[in-house]
């Protein structure tokens, strides 16, 4: 099921990014920082982050930063 991510998804999504082999270590750190900023921002964000969650197994993540509005 595709749904918005929650803060509790962050560790699994970072592990997914690392396991994919498509990201350098500094890029997964940047992803973690972006997610942290998204969840901790005091400003109302128009960013949307999605995950495909198949019975608790996360398979993908996508964001809409700067693409809506």
SULFEN-V163600 format. One record per run of one state. SS is the DSSP state (h for helix, s for strand, l for the rest). FROM is the first residue (numbers start at 0). TO is the last residue. If there is no record, write none. Layout:
BEGIN
ss: [SS SS]
from: [FROM FROM]
to: [TO TO]
END
This chain:
BEGIN
ss: [l s l h l h l s l s l]
from: [0 1 4 6 20 24 40 48 54 56 63]
to: [0 3 5 19 23 39 47 53 55 62 68]
END
